[in-house]
Amino acid sequence: MARSSSADAHGRHLYAYFPGGPTWPPFRRDLKYAITATSAAASIDRSTLSDVFARAFSRWAAATNLRFAETASESDADITIGFYSGSHGDGEPFDGPLGTLAHAFSPTDGRFHLDAAEAWVAGSDVSRSSATGAVDLESVAVHEIGHLLGLGHSSVPDAIMYPTIRTGTRKVELEADDVQGIQSLYGSNPNFKGATPTSPATSSREMDSSAGAGCRPDRVFVGVVAVAAVGLLLLVL
């Protein structure tokens, strides 16, 4: 997909990386994250936000040797998470309800931004929400954390790293494609019990027709590694 920041497909598995293959270095395997901008998501209480992001990070920790912990100090954080509206200073303005839900930057930038205009659902069943365009926060968080760790988009429709999600959908379990992609970057957790098999992959043309036009990464070159923001798009049922 020509306009995304994902780079290499690997055999029958279609996980991908950012240009240059940036990762968190070996001496940074215990990462701290701070939830720093929440006023735009006042409908979700702070405790619920902490629970949602803790679960999302734990799914990637379970498959790797990475560890994550929340910190109250932004200056102490490797990763910062916040809700923003419209243009918010990173060159990737949000588009309001629907469309792009969130974006995250490649390692080791650590920025993870969510569109405050979305109808976020946290701590309850998104499929039962009466809100128009309801979006499950944890599902989006798991996807964007994959980007924070160095994964691009996958062509496997059931993978967490597939570039679109439907309204009213919960999708939080890593698929085999996600697991193989992240373990190829960071190694495996010896206690990990495996993931469910991925469904047959679509072709790159099918993937592009559904979401490619919405992926416009912002690249700031640092040495030979691109720092890129990649988002998740919403499909309306």
C-alpha positions, 0 to 999 in steps of 0.5 A: 500500500503505497501511502502507508508507512508499512514496509515489508511483507513476510512470506505468507504472513502479511505483517509489516514494519515501518521504513528502516525497521525502528524498534525500542532498543534492547536496553529499553524493555520496561516502558512507561506510559502516561495518559496526559490529555484527557479533558477532551474525553470527559465522558470516560472517568480516569480510572476506566481509562487506566484500566483500558490502556493497561489491558491493551498493553498487557496483550502485547506484553503477554507475547513478548519480553516487553513490560509496560507500566503507567506513570503519572509523570509525563517527563518520566514516560516513554509513551504519551497518550492523549485525546485531541481534536482537529489540528493538534500540533503534530502535522496529522489533524483529526477529521472529526467523527468517523474516518481516522480514529487515532494515530501513533508514531513509530519507535522511539517517538512514543506519541499516541493520539486519539480523536476526541470527537469519536463516540468512544466506548470504554468499560461496557459492551460496544455492540449494545451502545446506542451512540452513532458510530460507537467505537471500542476504545480498547480495540483501537488502543491495542492496534495503535500500541502495535504501531508504537512498537514498530508494526505497520499495517497487516493485510490479514483481515482478522489481525489487530494490525489490519487498518480498519475496524467497523463501528460497534466492533470489539477486536482485542485479541492478537492473531497469529500474524500479529504475534509473529510480527511482534515476536520477530522484533522483540522475541517471545515470552516463554509463558505465552500460550499462542494465538488463534490462527489467522484467516487467509490473507487478502491481496494487497490490492483488496487491502488498498481498495478498502483503506489505503487512501486514508493512510497518509503518514507524516514522516520526520527523518531522523538519520535513516529511520522515518518517524511516522504516524499511522492511523486506524480507519473506521468503517460504518456499518 
